[in-house]
Amino acid sequence: EVPIGANVAYAIYVNSPEFDEDLAYFTELQMKINCIKKRTARGYALKDCAVKYIVTNNKEVFNQLGVKWPEDYIKYLETDQEEVIRATHIELIRAVPLCQRYLEGIIK
């Protein structure tokens, strides 16, 4: 169970200009790293904003774990997460068949 105060604090962040800036930053980053549309990237970026909030509001814990923000997280986005997205995102794994059907449709 999450204490009500933590929920309120996160809601304040979500309704702040900082959140809007973070969401725009992470959306662009996800688009760049994963070659995905803005709509899809925004979904991943929402998760990224939550991770940023958790890490920056628990600095002592993450410092003890040796986590460097944002360097370690960006490295994760560019490696582990990128591999998962490229293996599971329908528009990326089925790109060739999708393009073939599109081109066949144009020819007909």
Secondary structure, DSSP 8 states (H G I E B T S, - for coil): ---HHHHHHHHHHHTSHHHHHHHHHHHHHHHHHH---HHHHHHHHHHHHHHHHHHHTTHHHHHHTT--TTHHHHHHIIIIIHHHHHHH-HHHHTHHHHHHHHHHHHH-
